[in-house]
């Protein structure tokens, strides 16, 4: 019997707690025993591949950069301001296995993951994603707000459980005078905000500030400890999951979150160009996109 089938033998007869096994059966009457099928994080390889192309398009056309990093593992939380979103680099993020740009807290996160790993358990985490030099005007009112599109995209990533933009849920503790981002005109004559609690998006439309979002990921449900569950025949049993499973999925989710954000932004970039650059309504107020489209020769098309 192949080794990989041994890893999933028990799962062929019982539902794994907090996995998609049961709901797939409830909806379709069939499920993929070997690894979860469409609910497996293996499907994200296509997202990351297409996201890599999207990031190149954003960089070339609008100078936009998308970066994500792990900002929390269980109770180990990066303090506010410990990562400079204006200067943080990919090299800093990729300098350790947990993908945290702060070396001190990266070690604490690694220790927290190791502590549960040796007990056969798992922990959750939070991925912070920023977008630098995002063009103004991306997004639309009502149903196609930029934050709504971003939330839908990143919440489609396996194991994601929460989404925040800017101040997020902490904004509920503030008053309007504390939360409002006041405007000013910078030395280049551009309208800016002194703070960024809006997370770079106001009224569903990007305002040119850094877009800042956070995505929460649940603890890996496949753990090496006995759990109570039921079989397809509704018999209650104990299940011990075998195989190779991450004790924390947050570090692996970093490039997936980046990819989904980049794909959304490319879509929005095309929509903005078509809606407002080609057919401006009030050129005195609207800020057209300055896109670095390559100059194609007729023979190249």
C-alpha positions as a Markdown table, in Angstrom:
| # | Residue | x | y | z |
|---|---|---|---|---|
| 1 | Unk | 0.0 | 0.0 | 0.0 |
| 2 | Unk | 1.5 | 3.4 | -1.0 |
| 3 | Unk | 2.8 | 5.5 | 2.0 |
| 4 | Unk | 0.5 | 8.4 | 1.2 |
| 5 | Unk | -2.6 | 6.3 | 1.4 |
| 6 | Unk | -1.6 | 5.1 | 4.9 |
| 7 | Unk | -1.6 | 8.8 | 5.9 |
| 8 | Unk | -5.3 | 9.2 | 4.8 |
| 9 | Unk | -6.6 | 5.7 | 5.6 |
| 10 | Unk | -8.6 | 6.8 | 8.7 |
| 11 | Unk | -10.0 | 9.8 | 6.9 |
| 12 | Unk | -11.6 | 7.6 | 4.3 |
| 13 | Unk | -14.2 | 6.5 | 6.9 |
| 14 | Unk | -14.4 | 9.5 | 9.3 |
| 15 | Unk | -14.8 | 13.2 | 9.1 |
| 16 | Unk | -11.8 | 15.3 | 10.2 |
| 17 | Unk | -12.9 | 18.0 | 12.7 |
| 18 | Unk | -13.0 | 21.5 | 11.3 |
| 19 | Unk | -12.1 | 20.2 | 7.8 |
| 20 | Unk | -14.4 | 20.4 | 4.7 |
| 21 | Unk | -15.0 | 16.6 | 4.6 |
| 22 | Unk | -18.4 | 16.7 | 6.2 |
| 23 | Unk | -19.7 | 19.8 | 4.3 |
| 24 | Unk | -18.5 | 18.5 | 1.0 |
| 25 | Unk | -20.5 | 15.3 | 1.6 |
| 26 | Unk | -23.5 | 17.2 | 2.7 |
| 27 | Unk | -23.5 | 19.3 | -0.5 |
| 28 | Unk | -22.1 | 17.0 | -3.2 |
| 29 | Unk | -22.3 | 13.5 | -1.7 |
| 30 | Unk | -18.7 | 12.9 | -2.5 |
| 31 | Unk | -15.3 | 14.1 | -1.1 |
| 32 | Unk | -11.6 | 13.8 | -1.8 |
| 33 | Unk | -10.1 | 11.6 | 0.9 |
| 34 | Unk | -6.4 | 12.2 | -0.1 |
| 35 | Unk | -5.8 | 15.6 | 1.2 |
| 36 | Unk | -9.1 | 17.3 | 0.9 |
| 37 | Unk | -9.3 | 18.0 | -2.9 |
| 38 | Unk | -10.5 | 21.5 | -3.7 |
| 39 | Unk | -10.4 | 22.4 | 0.0 |
| 40 | Unk | -6.7 | 21.7 | 0.1 |
| 41 | Unk | -4.2 | 24.5 | 0.2 |
| 42 | Unk | -2.4 | 22.7 | -2.7 |
| 43 | Unk | -4.8 | 24.5 | -5.0 |
| 44 | Unk | -3.2 | 27.8 | -4.1 |
| 45 | Unk | -0.2 | 27.1 | -6.4 |
| 46 | Unk | -2.3 | 28.5 | -9.3 |
| 47 | Unk | -3.1 | 31.6 | -7.3 |
| 48 | Unk | 0.6 | 32.3 | -6.5 |
| 49 | Unk | 1.7 | 31.7 | -10.1 |
| 50 | Unk | -0.9 | 34.1 | -11.5 |
| 51 | Unk | -0.2 | 36.5 | -8.7 |
| 52 | Unk | 3.5 | 36.7 | -9.6 |
| 53 | Unk | 2.5 | 37.9 | -13.0 |
| 54 | Unk | 0.0 | 40.4 | -11.5 |
| 55 | Unk | 2.7 | 41.8 | -9.3 |
| 56 | Unk | 5.0 | 42.4 | -12.3 |
| 57 | Unk | 2.2 | 44.1 | -14.1 |
| 58 | Unk | 1.5 | 46.4 | -11.1 |
| 59 | Unk | 5.2 | 47.2 | -10.7 |
| 60 | Unk | 5.7 | 48.0 | -14.4 |
| 61 | Unk | 2.5 | 50.0 | -15.1 |
| 62 | Unk | 2.0 | 51.9 | -11.8 |
| 63 | Unk | 5.0 | 51.3 | -9.6 |
| 64 | Unk | 2.7 | 49.5 | -7.1 |
| 65 | Unk | 4.3 | 47.0 | -4.7 |
| 66 | Unk | 2.5 | 44.3 | -2.7 |
| 67 | Unk | 4.1 | 42.9 | 0.4 |
| 68 | Unk | 2.8 | 40.6 | 3.2 |
| 69 | Unk | 4.3 | 39.3 | 6.4 |
| 70 | Unk | 3.3 | 37.4 | 9.5 |
| 71 | Unk | 2.4 | 39.9 | 12.3 |
| 72 | Unk | 1.0 | 37.4 | 14.9 |
| 73 | Unk | 1.4 | 33.8 | 15.9 |
| 74 | Unk | -1.1 | 32.9 | 18.6 |
| 75 | Unk | -0.3 | 35.3 | 21.5 |
| 76 | Unk | 3.0 | 36.6 | 20.0 |
| 77 | Unk | 1.9 | 39.9 | 18.4 |
| 78 | Unk | 4.1 | 42.5 | 16.7 |
| 79 | Unk | 3.8 | 45.8 | 18.5 |
| 80 | Unk | 2.3 | 48.7 | 16.6 |
| 81 | Unk | 5.0 | 50.6 | 14.7 |
| 82 | Unk | 7.6 | 47.8 | 14.9 |
| 83 | Unk | 7.5 | 47.4 | 11.1 |
| 84 | Unk | 8.0 | 50.5 | 9.0 |
| 85 | Unk | 5.6 | 50.0 | 6.1 |
| 86 | Unk | 7.4 | 52.7 | 4.1 |
| 87 | Unk | 10.7 | 50.8 | 4.1 |
| 88 | Unk | 10.1 | 47.1 | 4.9 |
| 89 | Unk | 11.6 | 44.9 | 2.2 |
| 90 | Unk | 11.0 | 41.4 | 0.8 |
| 91 | Unk | 14.5 | 40.4 | 2.0 |
| 92 | Unk | 13.6 | 41.3 | 5.6 |
| 93 | Unk | 10.4 | 39.3 | 5.4 |
| 94 | Unk | 12.1 | 36.2 | 3.8 |
| 95 | Unk | 15.1 | 36.3 | 6.3 |
| 96 | Unk | 13.5 | 33.7 | 8.5 |
| 97 | Unk | 11.1 | 30.7 | 8.2 |
| 98 | Unk | 8.2 | 32.4 | 9.9 |
| 99 | Unk | 8.3 | 35.4 | 7.4 |
| 100 | Unk | 8.3 | 38.1 | 10.1 |
| 101 | Unk | 10.5 | 41.1 | 9.3 |
| 102 | Unk | 11.3 | 41.8 | 13.0 |
| 103 | Unk | 14.1 | 39.3 | 14.0 |
| 104 | Unk | 13.3 | 39.5 | 17.7 |
| 105 | Unk | 9.6 | 38.6 | 17.3 |
| 106 | Unk | 10.4 | 36.1 | 14.6 |
| 107 | Unk | 12.3 | 34.1 | 17.1 |
| 108 | Unk | 9.4 | 34.3 | 19.6 |
| 109 | Unk | 7.0 | 33.2 | 16.9 |
| 110 | Unk | 9.2 | 30.2 | 15.9 |
| 111 | Unk | 9.4 | 29.2 | 19.6 |
| 112 | Unk | 5.6 | 29.4 | 20.0 |
| 113 | Unk | 5.1 | 27.2 | 16.9 |
| 114 | Unk | 7.7 | 24.6 | 18.1 |
| 115 | Unk | 6.1 | 24.5 | 21.5 |
| 116 | Unk | 2.7 | 23.3 | 20.1 |
| 117 | Unk | 4.3 | 21.2 | 17.4 |
| 118 | Unk | 6.0 | 18.8 | 19.9 |
| 119 | Unk | 2.7 | 18.4 | 21.6 |
| 120 | Unk | 1.0 | 17.4 | 18.3 |
| 121 | Unk | -1.0 | 20.6 | 18.2 |
| 122 | Unk | -1.3 | 23.7 | 16.1 |
| 123 | Unk | -1.7 | 27.5 | 16.4 |
| 124 | Unk | -3.2 | 30.3 | 14.3 |
| 125 | Unk | -1.8 | 33.5 | 13.1 |
| 126 | Unk | -2.3 | 36.8 | 11.3 |
| 127 | Unk | -0.8 | 38.0 | 8.0 |
| 128 | Unk | -0.5 | 41.7 | 7.4 |
| 129 | Unk | -0.5 | 42.9 | 3.8 |
| 130 | Unk | 0.5 | 46.3 | 2.5 |
| 131 | Unk | 0.2 | 48.0 | -0.9 |
| 132 | Unk | 2.7 | 50.8 | -1.5 |
| 133 | Unk | 2.2 | 53.4 | -4.3 |
| 134 | Unk | -1.4 | 52.2 | -5.0 |
| 135 | Unk | -3.0 | 54.5 | -7.6 |
| 136 | Unk | -5.8 | 56.7 | -6.4 |
| 137 | Unk | -9.3 | 55.9 | -7.6 |
| 138 | Unk | -9.2 | 52.1 | -7.6 |
| 139 | Unk | -12.6 | 50.7 | -6.5 |
| 140 | Unk | -16.2 | 51.6 | -7.0 |
| 141 | Unk | -19.1 | 52.6 | -4.7 |
| 142 | Unk | -21.7 | 50.3 | -3.2 |
| 143 | Unk | -21.1 | 46.6 | -4.1 |
| 144 | Unk | -17.7 | 46.8 | -5.8 |
| 145 | Unk | -15.8 | 48.7 | -3.1 |
| 146 | Unk | -12.1 | 48.0 | -3.1 |
| 147 | Unk | -12.1 | 46.7 | 0.4 |
| 148 | Unk | -15.0 | 44.4 | -0.4 |
| 149 | Unk | -13.1 | 42.9 | -3.4 |
| 150 | Unk | -10.0 | 42.5 | -1.3 |
| 151 | Unk | -11.9 | 40.9 | 1.5 |
| 152 | Unk | -13.6 | 38.4 | -0.8 |
| 153 | Unk | -10.2 | 37.5 | -2.4 |
| 154 | Unk | -8.2 | 36.9 | 0.7 |
| 155 | Unk | -11.1 | 35.2 | 2.5 |
| 156 | Unk | -11.2 | 32.6 | -0.3 |
| 157 | Unk | -7.7 | 31.5 | 0.9 |
| 158 | Unk | -7.9 | 28.2 | 2.8 |
| 159 | Unk | -8.0 | 28.6 | 6.6 |
| 160 | Unk | -8.7 | 32.3 | 6.5 |
| 161 | Unk | -11.1 | 33.4 | 9.2 |
| 162 | Unk | -11.0 | 37.2 | 9.5 |
| 163 | Unk | -10.3 | 40.4 | 7.6 |
| 164 | Unk | -9.4 | 43.9 | 8.8 |
| 165 | Unk | -8.6 | 47.1 | 6.9 |
| 166 | Unk | -6.8 | 50.0 | 8.5 |
| 167 | Unk | -7.9 | 50.4 | 12.1 |
| 168 | Unk | -10.2 | 47.4 | 11.7 |
| 169 | Unk | -12.1 | 46.3 | 14.8 |
| 170 | Unk | -10.0 | 48.5 | 17.0 |
| 171 | Unk | -11.7 | 51.5 | 15.3 |
| 172 | Unk | -14.9 | 50.6 | 17.2 |
| 173 | Unk | -13.2 | 51.8 | 20.4 |
| 174 | Unk | -12.5 | 55.3 | 19.0 |
| 175 | Unk | -14.5 | 58.4 | 18.6 |
| 176 | Unk | -14.9 | 60.1 | 15.3 |
| 177 | Unk | -12.5 | 62.9 | 16.2 |
| 178 | Unk | -9.9 | 60.2 | 17.2 |
| 179 | Unk | -10.4 | 58.1 | 14.1 |
| 180 | Unk | -10.8 | 60.6 | 11.3 |
| 181 | Unk | -7.8 | 61.0 | 8.9 |
| 182 | Unk | -7.4 | 64.7 | 8.4 |
| 183 | Unk | -6.3 | 66.0 | 5.0 |
| 184 | Unk | -3.4 | 68.3 | 4.1 |
| 185 | Unk | -1.5 | 69.3 | 0.9 |
| 186 | Unk | 2.1 | 68.0 | 0.7 |
| 187 | Unk | 5.1 | 69.8 | -0.8 |
| 188 | Unk | 4.2 | 68.3 | -4.3 |
| 189 | Unk | 0.7 | 69.7 | -4.2 |
| 190 | Unk | -0.9 | 66.3 | -3.6 |
| 191 | Unk | -3.8 | 65.8 | -1.2 |
| 192 | Unk | -2.7 | 63.5 | 1.6 |
| 193 | Unk | -3.9 | 62.3 | 5.0 |
| 194 | Unk | -1.9 | 62.9 | 8.2 |
| 195 | Unk | -2.9 | 59.5 | 9.6 |
| 196 | Unk | -4.0 | 56.3 | 7.9 |
| 197 | Unk | -6.7 | 54.7 | 10.0 |
| 198 | Unk | -8.8 | 54.3 | 6.8 |
| 199 | Unk | -6.1 | 51.8 | 5.6 |
| 200 | Unk | -5.7 | 53.7 | 2.3 |
| 201 | Unk | -9.3 | 53.3 | 1.2 |
| 202 | Unk | -12.2 | 55.7 | 1.7 |
| 203 | Unk | -15.7 | 55.2 | 0.4 |
| 204 | Unk | -14.5 | 52.0 | -1.2 |
| 205 | Unk | -11.9 | 53.9 | -3.4 |
| 206 | Unk | -8.2 | 54.0 | -2.9 |
| 207 | Unk | -6.9 | 57.4 | -1.8 |
| 208 | Unk | -3.2 | 57.0 | -2.6 |
| 209 | Unk | -2.0 | 56.2 | 0.9 |
| 210 | Unk | -0.6 | 52.8 | 1.8 |
| 211 | Unk | -3.3 | 50.1 | 1.8 |
| 212 | Unk | -3.0 | 48.1 | 5.0 |
| 213 | Unk | -5.0 | 45.0 | 5.7 |
| 214 | Unk | -4.8 | 42.0 | 8.1 |
| 215 | Unk | -6.0 | 38.4 | 7.5 |
| 216 | Unk | -6.5 | 36.0 | 10.4 |
| 217 | Unk | -5.8 | 32.3 | 9.9 |
| 218 | Unk | -7.2 | 29.5 | 12.1 |
| 219 | Unk | -5.0 | 26.8 | 13.7 |
| 220 | Unk | -4.3 | 23.9 | 11.3 |
| 221 | Unk | -7.2 | 21.5 | 11.9 |
| 222 | Unk | -5.1 | 18.4 | 11.1 |
| 223 | Unk | -3.3 | 17.7 | 14.4 |
| 224 | Unk | -1.6 | 14.6 | 15.8 |
| 225 | Unk | -4.0 | 14.2 | 18.7 |
| 226 | Unk | -7.1 | 12.0 | 19.1 |
| 227 | Unk | -10.3 | 13.9 | 18.4 |
| 228 | Unk | -13.9 | 12.9 | 18.6 |
| 229 | Unk | -15.8 | 12.7 | 15.3 |
| 230 | Unk | -18.3 | 10.6 | 13.4 |
| 231 | Unk | -18.2 | 8.3 | 10.3 |
| 232 | Unk | -20.4 | 8.6 | 7.2 |
| 233 | Unk | -22.7 | 6.1 | 8.9 |
| 234 | Unk | -23.0 | 8.6 | 11.8 |
| 235 | Unk | -21.1 | 6.3 | 14.2 |
| 236 | Unk | -19.2 | 8.3 | 16.9 |
| 237 | Unk | -15.5 | 7.4 | 17.0 |
| 238 | Unk | -12.0 | 8.7 | 17.9 |
| 239 | Unk | -9.8 | 9.8 | 15.0 |
| 240 | Unk | -6.0 | 10.3 | 15.0 |
| 241 | Unk | -4.8 | 12.1 | 11.9 |
| 242 | Unk | -1.5 | 10.9 | 10.4 |
| 243 | Unk | 0.7 | 12.6 | 7.8 |
| 244 | Unk | 2.7 | 15.8 | 7.4 |
| 245 | Unk | 0.9 | 18.9 | 8.6 |
| 246 | Unk | 2.0 | 22.4 | 9.4 |
| 247 | Unk | 1.7 | 23.4 | 13.0 |
| 248 | Unk | 0.9 | 27.0 | 11.8 |
| 249 | Unk | -0.3 | 27.9 | 8.3 |
| 250 | Unk | 0.3 | 31.7 | 8.5 |
| 251 | Unk | 3.9 | 31.7 | 7.2 |
| 252 | Unk | 2.8 | 29.6 | 4.1 |
| 253 | Unk | -0.2 | 31.9 | 3.6 |
| 254 | Unk | 2.0 | 35.0 | 3.0 |
| 255 | Unk | 2.7 | 34.6 | -0.7 |
| 256 | Unk | -0.9 | 33.5 | -1.3 |
| 257 | Unk | -2.3 | 36.7 | 0.3 |
| 258 | Unk | 0.1 | 38.7 | -1.8 |
| 259 | Unk | -1.1 | 37.0 | -4.9 |
| 260 | Unk | -4.8 | 37.5 | -4.2 |
| 261 | Unk | -4.3 | 41.2 | -3.4 |
| 262 | Unk | -2.2 | 41.7 | -6.6 |
| 263 | Unk | -4.8 | 40.0 | -8.8 |
| 264 | Unk | -7.6 | 42.2 | -7.4 |
| 265 | Unk | -5.5 | 45.3 | -8.0 |
| 266 | Unk | -4.8 | 44.5 | -11.6 |
| 267 | Unk | -8.5 | 44.0 | -12.2 |
| 268 | Unk | -9.2 | 47.3 | -10.5 |
| 269 | Unk | -6.4 | 49.0 | -12.5 |
| 270 | Unk | -8.0 | 47.9 | -15.8 |
| 271 | Unk | -11.4 | 49.0 | -14.7 |
| 272 | Unk | -10.2 | 52.4 | -13.5 |
| 273 | Unk | -8.4 | 53.1 | -16.8 |
| 274 | Unk | -11.5 | 52.1 | -18.8 |
| 275 | Unk | -14.0 | 54.1 | -16.7 |
| 276 | Unk | -12.1 | 57.3 | -15.9 |
| 277 | Unk | -9.0 | 57.6 | -18.1 |
| 278 | Unk | -10.7 | 56.9 | -21.4 |
| 279 | Unk | -14.0 | 58.8 | -20.5 |
| 280 | Unk | -13.2 | 61.5 | -17.9 |
| 281 | Unk | -16.2 | 63.4 | -16.5 |
| 282 | Unk | -14.4 | 66.3 | -14.8 |
| 283 | Unk | -10.7 | 66.5 | -15.8 |
| 284 | Unk | -10.0 | 69.4 | -13.4 |
| 285 | Unk | -10.8 | 67.2 | -10.4 |
| 286 | Unk | -10.1 | 63.7 | -11.6 |
| 287 | Unk | -6.6 | 62.3 | -11.2 |
| 288 | Unk | -5.8 | 60.2 | -14.3 |
| 289 | Unk | -3.7 | 57.1 | -14.0 |
| 290 | Unk | -0.1 | 57.5 | -15.1 |
| 291 | Unk | 0.5 | 54.0 | -16.5 |
| 292 | Unk | 3.8 | 52.9 | -18.0 |
| 293 | Unk | 2.3 | 51.0 | -20.9 |
| 294 | Unk | 5.1 | 49.7 | -23.2 |
| 295 | Unk | 5.2 | 51.1 | -26.7 |
| 296 | Unk | 4.4 | 48.2 | -29.0 |
| 297 | Unk | 5.5 | 48.4 | -32.6 |
| 298 | Unk | 2.9 | 47.1 | -35.1 |
| 299 | Unk | 5.1 | 44.1 | -35.8 |
| 300 | Unk | 5.1 | 43.1 | -32.1 |
| 301 | Unk | 1.3 | 42.9 | -31.9 |
